[in-house]
Amino acid sequence: MIRDITIGQYYPVDSIIHRLDPRVKLVGTVAFVISLFMFRRISGYLIASIFLFTVIQVSKVPIKFMIKGLKAIFLLLMITVIFNLFLTPGEPIIQIWKLVITKEGLKTAIFMAIRLVYLIMGSSIMTLTTTPNQLTDGLERLLKPFNKIKVPVHEIAMMMSIALRFIPILLEETDKIMKAQMARGADFESGNLMKKAKSLVPLLVPLFISAFRRANDLAMAMEARCYRGGEGRTKMKPLVYKRMDYIAYAVMCFYFILLFTAGKLMGA
């Protein structure tokens, strides 16, 4: 399960999506996530599906790699589907004891599952095709206007970049600790809920110690390099929009036009 988490990882390959400005990918990801909650008809999901899978194809990230990343949210997905399935009032179609599955509940459960899956896949595309340094630069440039009201934009972007960079490192560390503890006889699978929770102690304690040690080493390294925040700092590779970035913005606009058009024609 640990190896199946793809959020925060970077998939190195040469593609159009990889070469796009990080600001385009950040804006595009936020816009795509917002668009998932703008429609309630099959036509909207069909347009979103075509758009998402076209982007995945252009990014050259294997679809198997994207699907593997969904295993980590399987439990959350099931809980969401079950709650919507049995707790949505409407026209009953199946009754199991006191639990009733309604037509509206079935429809809502399917649509919510698709939204959650597409949300994770859309977010993963951004992290898989953008390095943490690029994400930091893009986020800092997008939030730059907030500097005028004394918001520490550079520090916020740096914290988010470090957090993203630490995700795959901590996952790898967790996998190593788990294997080492299993080799010593630790059992993380069998037993009831309380026993499973107690069995995580030998995993969490060394993981927290390792995380604090890495954070301390990083702080010392930044201090040794005279890091003092973003004021007065310059960029070795300043972000400049290119022709392909403007085309990407145009494609996103066309995507939203299609959604609005489909919504008007199909009655939202």
N, C-alpha and C positions, 0 to 999 in steps of 0.2 A: 504493500500500500504506500509506503514512504517513497518508493521509487516512481510511483505513478503520478505524483504531484508535479505539474509542469509550470505552475505560476512562479514567476521570478527567474526561470531559466531562459537562456539565450540559445537559439538554434542557428549556428553560423552557416549561412549559405548566401550566395549572390542572387538577389531577386529585386524586382521593382519595389516591393514593399519594404525590403531592408534598406534600400537607398533613399527612401522618402525622408523628408525632414521630420524629426521627432514631434514637432508641434502639430504637424498634419495628422500623425498617428494618435496623438493624445486627444485632439479635437474630434477625430473620426471615431475613436472608441467611445468617448462620452456621448457623441451624437447617436451612435448605433445603440447604446444602452438605453438612451431616452426613447429612441424610436420603437423599441420593443414593447413599451407600455403605451403606445399611441394608437394601437389598432386592436380590434377584437374580432376581425373577420379572417377567414382562411386566406383571402387574397393578400392581406398584409403579411401573414406568416410565410406565404409563398414567395413574395418579393424579398423579404428578409433572408429567407433560406438561399435564394439565388445569389443575393448580394454577398452573404457570408461565405458560402462555399466557393464563389468566384475569387474572393480575396484570399482564401486559404490556398486555392490552386495557384494563384499568381505569386503568393509568398514562397512557394516551393517547400512549405513545411508539410511533411507526410500527414495525411488525414488520420492514420493509425496513431501517430504521436498525439494528435489532438484528442482523439477518443480515449486514449490511455489516461489523459489528465482528468477525464470525467469520473473515473473510478473513485477518486478522493471525495467527491460530493454525492456519491450514490445514496448514502444514508439520509442526508439532508433532502435529496430529491424524493426519496420514498416517503419521508415524513410529510413533505409538502403535498405530494399527490394524495396520500391517505386522508389528510385533514380536509383538503378541498373536495375529495370524493364523497366523504361521509357527512360533512358538516355544512354543505351548501344546500339550502332549501330549494324546493322546486318540484317538478313532476317526477314521481317515483317510477323507476324502471326495474330495480332489483331490491329485494329485502332479505337481509341475512340476520336472523334473530331480531334484535332491536335496531340494527344498523340498516339504514336506507340509502341506496345509491340513486341519486336523481339525475335526470337528463342534464340539468344545468351544472350539477357537481362534476359529472363526467367530462363535460366540455371545458369547465374551468380547470380541472386537474390536468387535462392534456395540454391546454394552452399555457398553464403555469410551468409545467415541466419543460415545454419547449423554450419558454422564456429564460428559465434558469440555465438550461444547457447552452443556449445561444449567448447568454450573458457571460458565462465562463469561457466559452470558446472565443468570443470576441475580445475579451480582456486578455486571454492568453496569447492571441495573435500579436498584440502590442508588445508584450514582454519577450515573446519568442523572436521577434524581428528587430528589437531595439536594445542596445546595450544599456546598462545602468547609467553610464556617463552621459549618453545621449538623452536618456530620459530626464536626468538632472538638468541638463542644459535647456531642453525643450520646456520643461515645467517652469524653470526660472524665467525664461523669456516670456512665457504666456502670463505669468503672474507679476511681471515687472511693473505694470501700472500701480499695483498695491504698495510699491515702495514709497509712493507719495504720501500715504497715510501711515507710514512707519511700520508696515508689516515686514517682518524679517523673511523676505521671499527666498533669499539664497539659503538661509539656514533650514527653512522648511523643505526646500527641494533637496538639500543635502541629506537631511534625515530620511526622507522617502527613498532616496537612492541607496543609502546604506541599508535600510530595511529590506529593500528588494534584493540587494546583493547578498544579504545574510540568509535569505530564505533557502537557496540551494545548499549553502554551506552548512546550515543547521540541520537540514534534512539528511545530508550525507553523514554528519556527525551522529545524528539519532540512529541511523541505520548501523553504523559501526558499533555504537554502544549497545544497541539491542542484540546484535550478533555476539558481542563479547559476553554479555550477561547470559544469553542463552547457552553459550559454551560452558558457563559456570553453573548451569542448572536452573536458571530462571525460567519461569513459565508465564508467558503473557497471554495465552489463549484460553486455557481451561479455567473452570470455577465460575462462581456467580459474580454479580456486578461489583460487590464490595471487595472480593478477592482480586478481581482484575484491576480495580483501582489501587489496591495496596501493592500489586505487582509492578505498578508503574513507578514506584518510589525509587528503586535502583536504576531506573532509566532517567527520571527527571532530575535527580540530584546531580549526577555527573554532567548532564546536559546543561543545566543552569550554570554550573561552575565553569564549564568550557565556554559558554556564551559570555559570561562576565570577563573571563580571561581574554577572549578575543576582542571584546569591546575596549578593555583597558589597553591592550596592545595597539589597537587602532587609534585611540586617543593619544597615546604616547608618540606614535608615528606622525600624526597630524601636528602635534605640538613641536616635534623635532624639525619638521619642515616649515615651522613658523606660520602655520595656518591661523588666520585671525578673522575669518568670516569673509563675506562677499564684497565689502566696501573697498573700492579701488582695484579690484581684481579684473584682469583681462582674460580673454579666451584665446587659446592657441588656434582653435578651429571655430570661428564665429559662424552662427547659423544664418544661412542666406537661402531664401526661397528660390527654387529653380522651376523650370517649365513643367516638369513632371508633378511638382507639388501643387501647382495651380490646376493641373488636370485632375489630380486627386480630389481637390476641393470641388471642382465642377461635377465629378462623379457622385460625390456625397450629396450635392444639391439636387442632382437628377434623381437620386435614390429617394430623397424626401418628397420631391414632386410626384414621383410614382406612387408613394404611400398616400399622399393627400388625394391624388386623383382616384386611386382605388377606393379610398375611404368615402369619397363623395359619390362615386358611381354605385358602390355596394351599400351605401347607407351606414358608413363608419363601421 
